[in-house]
Amino acid sequence: MEARAHLKFVRISPRKAQIVCDLIRGKDVNTARAILMQTPKAASELLIKLLNSAVANAENNHEMDADRLYVSEILTTPGPIMKRYMPRAHGRAYRINKRTSHISISLKEKE
């Protein structure tokens, strides 16, 4: 049995979110939470909320023990890109891509 949680259309680049996701993949929930609390990245706050949501899903929906959970899978995929334009010299316009991410996490119980 596994518990999942999803975070969609987050205004953070997938590259930046993937760095923090790699830190907690395969770790147990308490260790992952401690790592995220000490990581000075913008994605760590989002991932703390997502991890807490997945733990709550595991406890309430699947009757799993929170002390035996670990992060079995965490994925960051690119979402839609918001395209904006910045005026430049000689009447030109440069495009600025504001990237979004979809982050999903799944937790399993240790046997």
C-alpha positions in Angstrom: 0.0 0.0 0.0 1.2 3.5 -0.7 0.0 7.0 0.1 0.4 9.7 -2.5 0.1 13.5 -2.6 0.4 15.9 -5.5 1.3 19.6 -5.8 0.4 21.0 -9.2 1.1 24.3 -11.0 3.7 25.5 -8.5 5.6 28.6 -9.6 9.1 27.2 -9.3 11.4 25.9 -11.9 11.5 22.1 -12.2 15.3 22.2 -12.1 15.3 24.0 -8.8 12.7 21.7 -7.3 14.5 18.5 -8.5 17.6 19.4 -6.5 15.7 19.4 -3.3 13.7 16.2 -4.3 16.9 14.3 -4.8 17.9 15.0 -1.1 14.9 13.2 0.4 14.3 10.3 -2.0 14.5 7.0 -0.2 14.7 8.5 3.3 12.3 7.9 6.1 9.8 10.6 6.9 11.4 12.0 10.0 14.8 12.2 8.4 13.3 13.8 5.2 11.4 16.4 7.3 14.7 17.3 9.2 16.6 17.6 5.9 13.9 19.9 4.4 13.8 22.1 7.6 17.6 22.7 7.2 17.7 23.2 3.5 17.9 26.9 2.5 16.1 26.5 -0.9 12.7 27.9 -1.9 11.4 24.4 -2.8 12.0 23.0 0.7 9.0 24.9 2.1 6.8 23.5 -0.6 8.0 20.0 -0.1 7.5 20.1 3.7 3.9 20.9 3.1 3.6 18.2 0.5 5.3 15.6 2.8 3.0 16.5 5.7 0.0 16.1 3.4 1.2 12.7 2.2 1.8 11.5 5.8 -1.8 12.7 6.7 -3.1 10.8 3.7 -1.3 7.7 4.8 -2.6 7.9 8.4 -6.2 8.9 7.7 -7.0 7.1 4.4 -4.8 4.0 4.5 -4.4 3.4 8.3 -0.6 3.3 8.0 1.9 3.8 10.8 3.6 7.2 10.5 6.8 6.1 12.2 7.4 3.3 9.6 6.9 5.5 6.4 9.6 6.3 4.0 9.7 8.3 0.7 9.5 5.6 -1.9 9.1 7.9 -4.9 9.2 11.7 -5.5 9.0 13.2 -9.0 9.2 16.7 -10.4 7.8 17.2 -13.9 7.5 20.5 -15.8 4.1 22.2 -15.9 2.9 24.8 -18.4 5.2 27.8 -19.1 3.9 31.3 -18.7 5.5 33.4 -21.4 6.2 37.0 -20.7 8.1 39.7 -22.7 10.7 42.2 -21.6 11.3 45.3 -23.7 14.8 45.7 -24.9 16.9 48.2 -26.9 15.9 49.2 -30.5 12.2 48.2 -30.0 13.0 44.5 -29.6 11.4 42.2 -27.0 13.0 39.3 -25.2 10.9 36.4 -24.0 11.0 35.4 -20.4 9.8 32.0 -19.5 8.2 31.6 -16.0 8.3 27.9 -15.5 5.9 25.9 -13.3 6.2 22.4 -11.8 4.1 19.4 -10.9 5.5 17.5 -7.8 4.2 14.2 -6.7 5.3 12.1 -3.7 4.5 8.6 -2.6 5.2 7.0 0.8 5.4 3.3 1.7 5.6 1.4 4.9 8.8 -0.4 5.8 8.3 -4.1 6.2 
